[in-house]
Amino acid sequence: MNTARKKISKNHTSTQNPCKLCSPLGASLVIRGISGAVPLLHGSQGCSTYIRRYLISHFKEPIDIASSNFGEDTAIFGGGANIKIALENIIAQYQPEMIGVATTCLSETIGDDVNMFIYEFLKQRKEIPTPPIVHISTPSYSGTHITGFHRANLEIVKTLAAEKTTTRKDHINVFAGMLSTADLRYLKEIFTDFDLKHMLLPDYSQTMDGTLWQQYQKIPAGGTTIDQIKDAGNASASLQMGRILNSESESAAKYLNETFDVPSYELGLPIGIKETDRLFEALEEISGKPTPQKYVEERGRLVDAYVDGHKYVNGLKAALYGEEDLVAGLASFLSEIGIVPVLCASGGESGRLESTLNEIMDKNISEKMKILEGMDFKNIEAEVESMSLELFIGNSKGYSVTRRKEIPLVRAGFPIHDRIGGQRILHVGYRGAQNLFDQIANTILDQRQKTSDIGYSYM
Ligand code: SF4
C-alpha cells in the first residue's frame, strides 16, 4: 500500500504531545528496581516532579526522586556544590545501598562534569562508608525514556559487576526492558520453573507494585540486590530482550559478554507466540531442560484461542504506537492473529524501527505498513486521517486522538494513567499474548455491539 516508510518531517514547528517520555524517567525507574537504591536527578526540581508524576500515575505507588535543585546561579556556575549537598542529604536521610545520579537537560547543556563531582565527593569521604554512586548520562534532547532505561542498566553493570571468579551454571542475567510489573513477575516465574537462578535487572515488580503499607517506607522492599549485580560476570548466560536494543553498539549484555565472556542471547520482547517461542528455546538451551508442561499447555490454549477468535480479528487494520521495541513486539503478535498494523509509530529515533519490522514481519504484511519514527501525537493524528482503522493499540498518551477519531484504544505499554491496573497489564509470554488477544477481540466485539443498529447479545 504505502512505500513511504521513512521518518516524515513534522508539519508543525514544535513537538506536541510527544510519543515518548524523558530520558531520566527511564533511568529513575531502573534505579527504583534496585534494592535499597535512590535516584537523584542532577538538575532542576521540575524534572523530578514531572517524572514522579508520570511514574506515580502509572504505578499508583509513592516514589521519591531526589533533586540537586538547580537555580539560576547553578545554571550559570555549575552544579558541583549542589550535587555534593544532595548526595550528603540522601545518605543521611535514606542510608541507601546505591545512589543513581541521572542528568537532566539543563545539567547536560551546561556541561557539568558529573563524574568528576562524584570522584571529588568520594575522595572527601574516603574514610567514611559510602554507598556506590552510579552516574547515568541522560540528556533528554537526544533520547527517550527507553534510552535512559537501557543506559542505566549499562552504567550500573559497568560500575558494580565485579571480576569474574567462576562460571555459575544455571545462573542467568536478564535485561528484559521496560515491561509491566506483571510481566516481570511472570518472567521470574518462568525462570524459576526452569530451575534457573536469575538476576533480573531492573526488578521493580515489588518496589513499584507492592502491598499496602502499615507504615511509610522511605525505600520500598524488593528489587535486584547489589550482590546479584556484582555477581553478573559469573553468570552462565545473559538474556537481553529487545530487537532495537540488540542492535545498539553498547548494552549491559554486550558489556558482560565482552568483559567477562558471558554468552549473550539476544531476543525480541517476547510478545506473541513467535517471539515467546524464541525465549523458551533459549531457556531450554541454557538449562538443558524441556519447557515445563505448564507452558506447553499455556501455548496450546493460546493457539486454540487464536482459532476461536480468528473470525473476529482477522483482516482488521490497527494503528500501533509506543516505544520502538514494544511496537516491534506488538506488531509481530498482531501479524500472528491476522491484524495488519497499518501504522507503526514511535517517538524513538533509533533509525532501525523499519528494518527491524521488516525482519520480523511477513513481506505481504510489511508492505501494507507505514513505519514512522520521531513522532508526536499531532503527527500521528494527521497520519491516520486518511486511514481506515478499527483499532488503536498503545499507551494513554494517545487517548485524545482515539477519542476524536471514535476508534477504540487497547491500552498497552507505558504510561497508562487513565485506567486502574496499567502496571499489571500482562504483555509477555503465552499468558501475556492470551491477555492481549482477549482484550483486542472483546474490544472489537464491544465496538460492534455499540455501533450496531439492531443490537445483539450472542456472538
Ligand atoms: S527538562 Fe529535560 S530532563 Fe527535565 S523533565 Fe524536561 S525533558 Fe526531562
Boltz pocket constraint, residues with backbone or C-beta under 6 A from the ligand:
constraints:
  - pocket:
      binder: B
      contacts: [[A, 22], [A, 23], [A, 24], [A, 43], [A, 46], [A, 47], [A, 48], [A, 50], [A, 51], [A, 103], [A, 104], [A, 105], [A, 106], [A, 138], [A, 140], [A, 141]]
      max_distance: 6.0
